[in-house]
Amino acid sequence: MPPRNFEELIPARLSENRLVVDPLAFPGLDRRVVAIAEQAEYWAARINRTAGSPSAVLAYCSAAALAERIVAALGGSNATLILFDPEYPDSQAPQSLFQDLVRSIGDTGATERIPDLTDLPAGESLRQAGAFLAGLIERIAPDLDRAIAEELTTGQRAWLSFVLSTAFTPAGASRTDHVFLSDSGSWQVGRGPEVHHVGGSPTDLFRSPAVAAELSEILGIGVTCR
């Protein structure tokens, strides 16, 4: 799958001053479900330490809720909040992701046996899902130590943990200024920001010269050449 990041969209003169936040890199996220507000406070503190007050915060897909709360946690920041194909996971999203993670490991029959996480507390959902994923690894490689199986599923657990933390998080913690949408994206009418309907696939958002030009204008840089 082509990468979906802001590398080609950020104006050249701002590239050196950007800070990339990987939501899944929050310490210990694979072991516990962390409230989205706590995650935002952590990332806002890191931003303030390393980059100072940002001129803009950009986020893609389910990172939208985290980005909103980072802007709020920055306290008095005038950062422009720009979302790309924002998604706000609902209560069904963790189970759907869990099923996708099981399929990605390669045990084609496992989806018939996976636990239903829908009505479980978030922490218990993560525990059961993590044990199940590690068990799949052990069935595929019976001689593998359990600790190694758990290590191999760290990324999957972190991803599920993040979705569990956002699944019940309402939108609107900070004012969104701009939304860029592919054909797969949507935005509720009347929620305030300027909406840019780019069209095409989600990956087109991140390699479109037109989007790069619009972003440069939004950030007050003007059209730049890379």
Salt bridges, closest charged atoms under 4 A:
GLU7 OE1 - ARG18 NH2 2.23
GLU8 OE1 - ARG226 NE 3.83
ASP30 OD2 - ARG31 NE 3.60
ASP30 OD2 - ARG157 NH2 2.70
GLU38 OE2 - ARG32 NH2 2.93
GLU68 OE1 - ARG69 NH1 3.57
ASP100 OD1 - ARG103 NH1 2.96
ASP107 OD2 - ARG113 NH2 3.41
ASP107 OD2 - ARG139 NE 3.94
GLU124 OE2 - ARG127 NH2 2.69
GLU138 OE1 - ARG146 NH1 2.57
GLU150 OE1 - ARG31 NH2 3.89
GLU150 OE2 - ARG146 NE 3.69
ASP177 OD1 - ARG175 NE 2.59
GLU194 OE1 - HIS178 ND1 3.77
ASP204 OD1 - ARG207 NH2 3.20
GLU214 OE1 - HIS196 ND1 2.65
